[in-house]
């Protein structure tokens, strides 16, 4: 079986350590733990990971967040991966920092990356692993917060939460959505 695991983020050094790039951060940790290195390919950085009898294609789109659907659609078609084998890893303002929430489908929740994916793949019926980034910002400062650096406290919590997210991705691919939701949501 083959899975497409998409970490959402923005390319460029100025975005590297921001909350909005948590999808990239999680996939980077997954690749590092698997001793593989991303290569630059069409619409993104890609690497394949073998996990028991599964093949996981990790994708960090190079299309910028708001056009992530282009990369997702391209790699789904190229690799002949069905929508039920796609998992999108995304930041979420509605969840406290580090909270994991895995769902099998859903609305975009105002997230432009998810909105573009929904439009270009023609469905909301794909799994997404939402990683809470909190919402500790004054009214009107959402963009600065999302594209801003993590606080010292968030940086201290990040490695353990990223490891949990990687475990959740593995559980999704090896044991299925229900198992992964039961074992990793709100943990």
C-alpha positions as CSV (number, residue, x, y, z in Angstrom):
1,X,0.0,0.0,0.0
2,X,1.1,3.5,-0.7
3,X,0.3,6.7,1.3
4,X,0.8,10.4,0.6
5,X,1.7,12.3,3.7
6,X,1.6,16.0,3.1
7,X,3.1,18.5,5.6
8,X,1.9,22.0,4.9
9,X,4.2,25.0,5.2
10,X,5.9,27.8,3.2
11,X,9.2,27.5,1.6
12,X,12.0,30.0,2.4
13,X,14.3,30.6,5.4
14,X,12.0,33.4,6.8
15,X,9.2,30.8,7.4
16,X,11.3,27.9,8.7
17,X,10.7,28.1,12.4
18,X,7.2,29.6,12.3
19,X,3.9,28.1,13.6
20,X,2.5,28.0,10.1
21,X,5.3,25.6,9.1
22,X,4.6,22.9,11.6
23,X,3.7,20.4,8.8
24,X,7.2,20.8,7.4
25,X,8.7,20.5,10.9
26,X,6.9,17.2,11.5
27,X,7.8,15.7,8.1
28,X,11.4,16.8,8.6
29,X,11.5,14.9,12.0
30,X,9.9,11.8,10.3
31,X,12.5,11.8,7.5
32,X,15.4,12.4,10.0
33,X,14.2,9.5,12.2
34,X,13.9,7.3,9.1
35,X,17.4,8.3,7.9
36,X,16.2,9.6,4.5
37,X,16.6,13.0,2.9
38,X,14.1,15.0,0.9
39,X,14.9,15.8,-2.7
40,X,13.5,18.7,-4.7
41,X,11.1,17.5,-7.3
42,X,8.0,18.9,-9.1
43,X,5.8,20.9,-6.8
44,X,7.8,20.1,-3.7
45,X,10.4,18.2,-1.6
46,X,9.7,14.5,-1.6
47,X,11.1,11.4,0.0
48,X,9.8,7.8,0.2
49,X,9.8,6.0,3.5
50,X,9.2,2.3,4.0
51,X,7.2,1.4,7.1
52,X,6.8,-2.4,7.5
53,X,4.8,-3.3,4.4
54,X,3.7,0.3,3.6
55,X,5.2,2.9,1.3
56,X,4.9,6.5,2.5
57,X,5.6,9.3,0.2
58,X,6.3,12.4,2.3
59,X,5.7,15.7,0.5
60,X,6.5,19.2,1.5
61,X,4.8,21.4,-1.2
62,X,6.9,24.2,-2.7
63,X,3.8,26.0,-4.0
64,X,3.4,28.1,-0.8
65,X,0.6,27.4,1.6
66,X,-2.2,28.9,-0.4
67,X,-1.6,26.7,-3.4
68,X,-0.8,23.4,-1.7
69,X,-3.6,21.7,-3.6
70,X,-1.5,21.8,-6.8
71,X,1.2,19.7,-5.2
72,X,-1.3,17.3,-3.6
73,X,-3.3,16.7,-6.8
74,X,-0.1,16.3,-8.8
75,X,1.4,13.7,-6.5
76,X,-1.8,11.8,-6.0
77,X,-2.2,11.4,-9.8
78,X,1.5,10.7,-10.4
79,X,1.7,8.0,-7.7
80,X,-1.9,6.8,-8.2
81,X,-2.8,7.3,-4.5
82,X,-6.4,7.3,-3.6
83,X,-7.9,10.0,-1.3
84,X,-8.4,7.6,1.6
85,X,-4.6,7.1,1.6
86,X,-3.8,10.9,1.9
87,X,-3.0,12.5,5.2
88,X,-2.4,16.2,5.5
89,X,-0.5,17.6,8.5
90,X,-1.5,21.1,9.2
91,X,-1.3,23.9,11.9
92,X,-4.5,24.8,13.7
93,X,-5.2,28.0,15.6
94,X,-8.3,26.5,17.2
95,X,-6.3,24.0,19.3
96,X,-4.0,24.7,22.2
97,X,-0.3,24.4,21.4
98,X,0.8,20.8,20.8
99,X,-2.7,19.3,20.8
100,X,-3.1,16.6,18.1
101,X,-6.5,16.1,16.4
102,X,-6.8,13.5,13.6
103,X,-9.9,13.4,11.5
104,X,-11.0,11.5,8.4
105,X,-12.6,14.5,6.7
106,X,-13.8,18.0,7.4
107,X,-14.1,21.6,6.4
108,X,-11.0,23.8,5.9
109,X,-11.7,25.8,9.1
110,X,-10.5,29.0,7.4
111,X,-7.1,27.4,6.6
112,X,-6.1,28.5,3.1
113,X,-3.9,25.5,2.5
114,X,-6.8,23.1,3.2
115,X,-9.2,25.3,1.3
116,X,-7.0,25.0,-1.8
117,X,-6.6,21.3,-1.4
118,X,-10.3,20.9,-1.1
119,X,-10.9,22.9,-4.3
120,X,-8.2,21.1,-6.4
121,X,-8.9,17.5,-5.3
122,X,-12.6,18.2,-5.3
123,X,-13.3,16.8,-1.9
124,X,-13.0,17.3,1.9
125,X,-12.9,13.6,2.5
126,X,-9.2,13.1,3.3
127,X,-7.5,12.6,6.6
128,X,-5.8,15.5,8.3
129,X,-3.7,15.7,11.4
130,X,-4.2,19.1,13.0
131,X,-1.4,20.3,15.3
132,X,-2.5,23.0,17.7
133,X,-0.6,26.2,17.6
134,X,-2.8,28.1,20.0
135,X,-4.4,31.5,19.5
136,X,-2.5,33.7,22.0
137,X,-2.6,36.9,19.9
138,X,-4.4,40.2,20.0
139,X,-7.3,40.9,17.6
140,X,-6.0,41.7,14.2
141,X,-2.6,40.1,14.7
142,X,-3.3,36.6,13.4
143,X,-1.0,36.7,10.5
144,X,2.0,38.0,12.6
145,X,1.2,35.2,15.1
146,X,1.0,32.4,12.6
147,X,4.1,33.5,10.7
148,X,5.9,34.3,13.9
149,X,8.5,32.3,15.8
150,X,7.6,30.0,18.6
151,X,7.9,31.2,22.2
152,X,10.6,29.7,24.5
153,X,8.0,27.5,26.2
154,X,6.6,26.3,22.8
155,X,10.2,25.5,21.7
156,X,10.6,23.3,24.8
157,X,7.4,21.4,24.2
158,X,7.9,21.1,20.5
159,X,10.2,18.0,20.2
160,X,7.9,15.7,22.3
161,X,4.8,16.9,20.5
162,X,6.4,16.4,17.1
163,X,7.4,12.9,18.1
164,X,3.8,12.2,19.0
165,X,2.7,13.5,15.6
166,X,5.1,11.2,13.8
167,X,3.8,8.3,15.9
168,X,0.2,9.3,14.9
169,X,1.2,9.3,11.2
170,X,2.7,5.8,11.5
171,X,-0.4,4.6,13.3
172,X,-2.6,6.0,10.6
173,X,-0.6,4.1,7.9
174,X,-0.1,0.8,9.8
175,X,-3.3,0.5,11.8
176,X,-5.9,2.8,10.2
177,X,-7.7,6.0,11.0
178,X,-9.9,4.7,13.8
179,X,-7.0,3.3,15.7
180,X,-4.8,6.4,15.2
181,X,-7.7,8.7,16.3
182,X,-8.3,6.6,19.4
183,X,-4.7,6.5,20.5
184,X,-3.5,10.0,19.5
185,X,-6.3,12.6,19.6
186,X,-6.1,14.9,22.7
187,X,-3.0,13.0,23.9
